[in-house]
Amino acid sequence: MNLRQLEYFVTLSETLSFTKTAQKFFISQTAVTKQIKLLENTLDTKLFNRNKHYVELTPAGNVFLMEAKAILLRVEEATERVHLTTIGFVGLLRIGFIKGYEKTAFSDLIFQLYNKYPNISITFFRGTESELYEKVLNSELDIVFNSVKPKNIDKTLEMKLIDKYPLKVVVHPTHPLAARKSVRFEELRGETIFKYNDGQDIEVTLLMVSANMGIAVMPSYCVRYLSQSQNLMIIAVENNNFYVDIAAVWNKENNNPALLRVLQIIKEAEQ
């Protein structure tokens, strides 16, 4: 059994014509017949019922057809991987991410992408929620990692949820709540609160909190590396059912081959 025999078999199964199969591979009908016969001998089973007027798959032929297609697909994928390893995939990928997301494991994804496809040139854009959506809609960016509200996603966009981040409260060390491990949202009434929202600069917000001008409520990824030395205390929220969802978002009409590579890496990371 060889790959060429499998290709002849699959084509014959689809066309049910020795003539069309021979024409596709630029060989004689006799050659096709011979290779199919050799394949049947190898499998020790009849794959086709045939006479001068018709050709049809046997039950065994139907079963083998699925297996043969799977084998050919696997060989094609393996060949592509070897090819990419040898010459490297060359392309350009424009990635956008929401402010603060660089503090997460986002860099691990970029590392995997760059390690697997070192010849892909990657550019980055760090922006607000609205900026990212506008740029991915207009194909100025290939993929963005953005906070999402599924009901507001444009129908031309696809999305894949990456993670959910709980909200945290950030206060100055002298604040009455600073010694607490957790607080309830109700306890924040009357406070000057700098909320995480579109267009708000995270660093400026944290600067105002460190100056004791108020407190902040923001996703956990924004405060991942903060410490007391920065005049900031991080407090969990009790019964926190409020999360910021971060998703990979891309345009359905974007045919950039490099985009397919990063989507595959995202898919593999789930497994």
N, C-alpha and C positions, 0 to 999 in steps of 0.2 A: 504494500500500500504506500502511495506517495501523495504529495499535495496536488499534483496535476490530476491524478485520478479522482481526487475529491472534488476538484474544480469541475471536471467533466461531469461527474455524478450530479452535483448541485445544479449545474446549468441544464442538464438533461431532465432533471426532476422538475425544473421550472418551465421549460419549453415543451417537454414531452415530444421532442423532435430531434432525431439524430442529425438531420440536415442542418438545422439551426445551430445546434451545438458545434458541429464541425465547422460551420462558417464563422462562428464567434472566435474559435481558436485557430482558424486558418489551417485546418488539417482535414483529412478525408474522413468520410463516414466510417470507413473500414477501421481506421485508427481509433475512432471513438468507441466503436463496437468492441474492439480488442481490449481497450483499457477498462471498459465497464465489465467485460467478462473476467479479466484478471482480478478486478476488485471483488467481484462476486466469489471467485475461487478463493481469494484470501479470507473472505468473511464466511465462506462455506454456506452461503445462503443466496437466494435469488432476490434481487433488488427491484427488477422490473418484469412485468408481464408484457410481452411484445410480440407482434407479428407484422406483416407487411402493411397493415392498415392502422394500427394504433400502438401507443406506448402508455403504460400506466405503472405507477409505483405499487409494489406489493406492500402488505402491512409491515414487513421487516424493512422495506425501503423507506417507508414513512418515518419509522423510528430512527433509522440511520441518517436520514436527511437532517434532522435536528442536531444530531451529534456532529455531522460533517460540517454544518454551518458554524457550529460553536468552535470546532477545531480551526477552521480557516480564519475566523475572527480572532481567535487567540494568537495565531501565528502572525496575523497582520499587526496586532497590538504589540507583540514582542519585537517584531521587526522595526516598528516605529520607535520603540524605546531604545533599541540598540543604535538606531540611526541618530537619534537625538543625543545619545551618549557620545557618539563618535564625533559628530559635527556641531552639536549644540543647537538648540532652538534659538533663533534670532528674532527679536521683536521689541515692541515698545508697549509698556503698560503704565497708564496714568491712574494713580491711586489717590483717593481723597479720604480723609478721616476727620471726625469731629474733634474739636479742641478738648484735650484731656485724655483722649483715647490712647495716646502714645504712652501713657503710664500703665497700660495693661499688658497682657501677653501678646498684644498685636505684633510686637517685634518677632515673636516666635514664628508666626505665619510668614512674615517677610523673609526671615532666615531660611525657612524651608523652600520658599519660592526661589530665592536667589541661589541657594545651594543646588537645587535641582535644575534650574535654568539660568546659569550664570551669564548667558548672552542676551537675556532680556534686559533692556534698559528700563529702569523704573524711575518715575518721577512722583513726587508727593505734593499734595495740597492739603493744608490744615485749615479748616474753615468752620463756619457755623452750619447749623442744620439746613437753613434755607439756601445758603450758598452751595452746599453739596448737592442738594436735590436739583437745583437749577443746572449745575454743571453736568451732572450725570444724565439729565433729561436731554440736554443739548449736545451730548457726546463729547463734551470737553474733558470729561473724566470717564475712564472705562468702568471703574467700580469704586464705590464709596462705602465706608464703614460709618454708619450714621445712626442717631437715635431715630426710632420709627414709631409711627402711629399708623398701624395697618390700614385703617379706614381712610387715611389721607394719602395713601400711595397712589400715584398716577398709574393708569392701566397699562402704560407702555413700559413700566418698570417691573422687574422681578426682584424678590428679596429672599434672603435666607437668614433666619435668626441666629445670631452668634452667641449672645449671652444676655442675661438679665442682671442688672446691678441695683442693689437696694440703695435707698437714700441715706445720707449721713448728715449729721448736724455738726457744724464747725464753729467753735467759740474761742474767745480769748481765754488764756489761763486764769484771769482774774474774774471771769464770769461766774455767777452763782451756780451754773450748771456744770462747770468745768470738771468737777470731781465725780460727776455721775458717769456710769457706764452706759446708761440708756435713758432716753426721755420719751415722753408721749408728745405727739404734735400739739395736743391741747395746752401743754405747758409752755408753748412758745408764743402764746397770745400776748400781744403788747410789745413784743420784741421787734427791733428793726431787722428785717430779714432780707438778705440778699439771696434771691432765688436763682437757681440754675435755669437759664432759659436761652432761647435763640438770640445770638448777638452779644450775650454777656461774656466779657473776658474773664476767664477763670483766675488768672494771676492777679488782676486788679481786684476782683472780689476777695481773694484771700488776703491781699494787702490791706484792704479795708477792715477785714476781720482781725488781722494781726495788730491793727491800730486801735482795736476795741471800738470801732465805729458801728458795729452791729454783728449779727451772726449770719451764717450761710447754711443753706440746705442744698446739697448737690449729690450726684451719684458717687458711689464708693470708688469708682475708678479715678475720679478727679483728685482724691485725697490719699491714694495708695501709698505714696512715699513721704507724706507729711510727718513731721516730728514736733515734739514740744519745743525744740530749739527755735522753731519758726514762730513762736508765740501763738500756736494753734493747738486746740484740743479737739479730737474727733470723737463723736458720741453716736452710738447706734440709736435707731428709732424703734421703740417697742411696738409690737403688733404691726410691723411694717408691711403693708400690702401694696405699697407704692414702689414701683421699679421703673428704671429707665431701660428700655429694650434697645440693644445695639444689633443691627443687622447689616449684612453685606447687601448692597443694592446695586443693580446694574440695569442697563437698557436692553430690552428684548431684541432690539434691532441692531445691536452692536455685534459685528461679526469679527472682531479682533481675535485672532487665534490665541494671543497671549492671555486674553480674558478667560478662555476655556481652561488654560493651564492653572490659573489661580483658583478657579471654581472647583477644579478637580482636587486641588490640595485642601480646600475647605471641606469638601466631601469626605476625603480620606481622614481628616482630623476628627471627624465625628465617630469614626469606627473604632 
